[in-house]
Amino acid sequence: MESTPEKLGLIEKYFSDFTPKQTAQFAGLEELYKDWNSKINVVSRKDIESIYLHHVLHSLSIAAMANFEPGTEVIDIGCGGGFPGIPLAIFFPEVKFHLVDSIAKKLKVVEAVAEGVGLTNVTTQHCRAEEIKNRKFDFAVSRAVAPLKDLWQWAGPLLKKGHKQEIPNGLICLKGGDLAQEIFESLLRPKMIPVYRLFAEPYFQEKFILHVTK
């Protein structure tokens, strides 16, 4: 089995200029997730051994297509164990991430991991996204949570309109497989980016980023 520094090489293959603090934070994720996963199962058993490829790098595909400016506010809808929100919060230390899930025990893991690696730009909320009132975000992110139609129904009311940075405000979600029917049923016209185009790893061949503009 590869050691953590070798696994971090997978991330550094595609990104450079991490501070020593960020490198240490990424390195700390594996042990924290393995420890918490033994108590509260948030990552499948087979995936935990490939956490940097299947979860961390996959989450960072959003960072490869969207350079969030300092002060940007991002909601992670149905964050589960903290993906994509936790890796993105390490990558963008000056961006505020609000991680939301309807299952409290998953947020317990998120909070412990965020504290364990010293993240100060992460908040959590135990609720469904549609229950959030009087709060707006620049972007919503999500990974394999629900059909695009439902995601947009939840995310749309929470998003500020605007185009203050490289890409317009909106929903950015990570999905896999044949999405033609799902996109058709959503009545939306998302921009679709193959993750494999960003990271040439076989694991990403059927995975995509969808961006729906507010």
Backbone torsions as a table, in degrees:
resi	resn	phi	psi	omega
1	MET	NA	141.0	-178.3
2	GLU	-70.6	148.2	174.8
3	SER	-79.9	163.5	-177.7
4	THR	-58.3	-44.5	178.7
5	PRO	-57.4	-37.0	178.8
6	GLU	-67.9	-38.0	178.1
7	LYS	-67.6	-36.7	176.6
8	LEU	-62.8	-27.8	177.2
9	GLY	-58.4	-29.2	177.6
10	LEU	-62.6	-39.9	178.5
11	ILE	-73.7	-43.3	-176.9
12	GLU	-71.2	-13.9	173.9
13	LYS	-64.6	-30.1	-175.8
14	TYR	-111.6	-17.3	-179.1
15	PHE	-132.4	143.5	174.9
16	SER	-129.0	-177.5	176.0
17	ASP	68.6	26.0	171.7
18	PHE	-73.5	144.7	172.8
19	THR	-74.4	161.7	175.2
20	PRO	-55.9	-35.8	179.0
21	LYS	-63.4	-46.0	179.5
22	GLN	-62.8	-42.4	178.5
23	THR	-59.4	-43.9	178.9
24	ALA	-65.1	-37.7	179.3
25	GLN	-65.5	-46.1	177.2
26	PHE	-61.3	-42.5	-179.2
27	ALA	-62.6	-31.2	-177.5
28	GLY	-76.8	-14.5	-174.1
29	LEU	-64.3	-42.0	-173.4
30	GLU	-59.7	-50.9	-177.0
31	GLU	-63.6	-41.5	179.7
32	LEU	-63.4	-45.6	-179.8
33	TYR	-67.4	-39.0	177.9
34	LYS	-62.9	-42.2	179.9
35	ASP	-63.5	-51.0	-177.7
36	TRP	-70.2	-32.7	-179.1
37	ASN	-66.1	-26.2	177.6
38	SER	-71.8	-20.6	179.5
39	LYS	-99.0	-44.1	-178.4
40	ILE	-132.0	112.6	-172.5
41	ASN	-75.6	102.7	178.3
42	VAL	-113.8	-13.8	178.4
43	VAL	-128.6	135.0	-178.4
44	SER	-60.9	152.1	-175.7
45	ARG	-56.8	-40.9	-178.6
46	LYS	-71.7	-31.4	-178.0
47	ASP	-75.0	-27.3	-174.4
48	ILE	-63.4	-29.0	178.7
49	GLU	-77.3	-15.6	179.0
50	SER	-120.2	38.3	-171.0
51	ILE	-61.9	-33.5	-178.5
52	TYR	-72.5	-35.3	177.9
53	LEU	-80.2	-53.7	-171.0
54	HIS	-74.2	-27.3	-173.3
55	HIS	-119.9	-53.5	-174.5
56	VAL	-70.8	-55.0	-178.7
57	LEU	-65.2	-39.2	177.1
58	HIS	-57.4	-45.3	177.8
59	SER	-61.0	-38.9	-176.3
60	LEU	-75.1	-5.9	173.8
61	SER	-60.9	-28.3	176.4
62	ILE	-65.9	-38.8	178.6
63	ALA	-67.4	-25.2	-179.8
64	ALA	-76.5	-19.8	179.8
65	MET	-114.6	-8.1	-178.8
66	ALA	-140.3	113.6	178.2
67	ASN	-94.1	91.8	-177.4
68	PHE	-66.0	129.4	179.0
69	GLU	-74.7	152.6	174.7
70	PRO	-52.8	138.6	179.5
71	GLY	90.9	-9.7	177.1
72	THR	-62.2	143.9	177.3
73	GLU	-112.9	127.3	-173.9
74	VAL	-127.6	132.9	173.1
75	ILE	-106.0	133.0	174.9
76	ASP	-100.9	107.9	-175.7
77	ILE	-86.5	122.7	-178.2
78	GLY	65.1	55.1	-169.7
79	CYS	-68.3	-16.4	-178.5
80	GLY	57.6	-125.8	179.5
81	GLY	-82.3	4.1	175.8
82	GLY	116.1	21.0	178.9
83	PHE	-118.1	128.8	12.4
84	PRO	-90.6	-1.2	-169.0
85	GLY	-58.4	-45.0	-175.7
86	ILE	-65.9	-51.0	177.5
87	PRO	-60.0	-37.1	179.1
88	LEU	-67.2	-35.5	178.7
89	ALA	-67.0	-33.9	174.6
90	ILE	-68.6	-43.5	-176.9
91	PHE	-65.8	-39.1	-177.1
92	PHE	-116.9	77.9	-174.3
93	PRO	-65.3	-17.3	-178.9
94	GLU	-102.1	14.1	177.1
95	VAL	-110.5	141.9	-178.3
96	LYS	-94.1	126.9	-180.0
97	PHE	-115.0	128.9	178.7
98	HIS	-114.9	109.7	-174.8
99	LEU	-98.3	123.8	-172.2
100	VAL	-122.3	134.6	173.7
101	ASP	-151.5	152.1	-179.5
102	SER	-86.4	-6.5	-179.1
103	ILE	-108.9	111.3	-171.6
104	ALA	-60.3	-39.4	-175.2
105	LYS	-65.6	-28.0	176.7
106	LYS	-67.6	-39.2	178.8
107	LEU	-67.9	-27.8	175.8
108	LYS	-60.7	-41.4	177.4
109	VAL	-66.4	-46.2	179.5
110	VAL	-56.2	-47.5	-177.8
111	GLU	-64.8	-40.0	-179.6
112	ALA	-67.4	-40.5	179.5
113	VAL	-67.7	-44.9	179.5
114	ALA	-59.5	-43.1	178.6
115	GLU	-68.4	-39.6	-177.3
116	GLY	-62.4	-33.7	179.5
117	VAL	-101.3	3.5	173.6
118	GLY	77.9	35.1	177.5
119	LEU	-81.4	131.4	178.9
120	THR	-114.3	2.9	-177.0
121	ASN	-111.2	23.2	-179.5
122	VAL	-121.6	128.8	170.0
123	THR	-121.3	159.3	-179.1
124	THR	-129.8	157.9	176.3
125	GLN	-149.0	128.3	179.3
126	HIS	-88.9	94.4	179.7
127	CYS	-170.1	175.7	169.6
128	ARG	-90.1	148.2	-176.3
129	ALA	-56.7	-36.2	-176.4
130	GLU	-71.0	-9.9	178.0
131	GLU	-87.4	-9.5	-177.9
132	ILE	-77.3	126.3	-179.9
133	LYS	-122.9	156.6	172.7
134	ASN	56.6	34.3	177.7
135	ARG	-146.9	135.1	-178.9
136	LYS	-126.4	151.0	-178.2
137	PHE	-129.4	159.4	175.8
138	ASP	-78.2	-39.5	-179.6
139	PHE	-137.7	150.3	166.2
140	ALA	-114.4	136.4	174.9
141	VAL	-120.9	155.9	-178.4
142	SER	-163.2	152.6	178.1
143	ARG	-134.4	113.3	172.1
144	ALA	49.7	46.5	-176.0
145	VAL	-98.3	-46.3	-173.2
146	ALA	-159.5	166.5	174.9
147	PRO	-57.8	151.9	-176.5
148	LEU	-55.9	-39.7	-179.9
149	LYS	-56.5	-46.2	-179.4
150	ASP	-69.2	-42.8	-179.3
151	LEU	-57.9	-42.9	-178.7
152	TRP	-69.0	-34.4	177.6
153	GLN	-62.4	-37.8	179.7
154	TRP	-78.7	-43.9	-172.6
155	ALA	-76.5	-39.9	-173.7
156	GLY	-47.1	-51.9	-177.7
157	PRO	-66.6	-16.5	-176.6
158	LEU	-93.6	-3.2	-172.3
159	LEU	-101.9	138.2	171.5
160	LYS	-80.8	144.3	172.2
161	LYS	-78.2	149.7	177.0
162	GLY	155.0	165.3	178.4
163	HIS	-147.0	69.4	-175.3
164	LYS	-93.8	-6.8	-177.3
165	GLN	-137.0	-162.1	-171.7
166	GLU	-55.6	-40.4	-179.8
167	ILE	-123.2	154.7	-179.2
168	PRO	-66.7	152.1	174.2
169	ASN	-53.7	148.9	178.3
170	GLY	164.3	-163.1	179.1
171	LEU	-98.2	130.3	174.8
172	ILE	-121.7	114.6	-179.0
173	CYS	-127.5	149.9	179.7
174	LEU	-100.9	126.1	-177.9
175	LYS	-142.2	163.3	-179.4
176	GLY	-132.9	161.9	174.9
177	GLY	85.7	-164.3	-179.9
178	ASP	-81.6	112.7	-172.6
179	LEU	-102.6	4.4	-173.5
180	ALA	-56.3	-49.7	-177.4
181	GLN	-65.4	-43.5	-179.7
182	GLU	-61.4	-41.8	179.1
183	ILE	-68.5	-41.4	178.5
184	PHE	-58.9	-46.0	-178.0
185	GLU	-68.5	-23.3	-178.3
186	SER	-76.4	-18.9	-174.8
187	LEU	61.9	20.0	179.6
188	LEU	-107.2	163.5	176.7
189	ARG	-124.9	72.9	-177.4
190	PRO	-70.9	151.2	167.8
191	LYS	-76.0	133.7	-174.0
192	MET	-119.5	122.7	-177.9
193	ILE	-121.0	121.0	175.5
194	PRO	-68.0	128.6	179.0
195	VAL	-62.1	-32.9	-179.1
196	TYR	-61.3	-26.6	177.9
197	ARG	-69.5	-27.8	179.3
198	LEU	-87.9	-43.8	-177.8
199	PHE	-127.1	109.2	-175.2
200	ALA	-80.7	63.5	176.9
201	GLU	-115.0	134.5	-177.4
202	PRO	-51.5	-32.9	-178.3
203	TYR	-56.6	-28.4	-173.0
204	PHE	-95.0	7.8	-172.9
205	GLN	-62.4	-29.1	-179.3
206	GLU	-111.7	24.7	-176.8
207	LYS	-116.0	146.0	-173.4
208	PHE	-138.7	155.2	169.4
209	ILE	-106.9	130.3	174.5
210	LEU	-111.1	133.0	177.8
211	HIS	-122.7	117.6	177.3
212	VAL	-109.4	122.3	-178.0
213	THR	-79.2	137.6	177.4
214	LYS	-69.0	NA	NA
